[in-house]
Amino acid sequence: MNISSVSSSLNQVSNSLTNSSGTGNGLASKPATQSFGQIVSQKLEEANIALRQTVAVRDKLIDAYKQIANMQI
């Protein structure tokens, strides 16, 4: 998961909210291109990747800390 994809998703949501704010009931007038389940499934895959990357970085930081702690001064 990268920053540009998150930014793009936030921009899409923002544009959708801005466009739908003029309607009386707050619902968008055009039909959704993806179902809710598809969107959730896609975001879960992205979250899984982000979590794995975060865990990998954490593990590297812990290894570096242990190496520094074991150095003799």
HELIX and SHEET records of a PDB file:
HELIX    1   1 ILE A    3  SER A   20  1                                  18    
HELIX    2   2 PHE A   36  ALA A   69  1                                  34    
END                                                                             
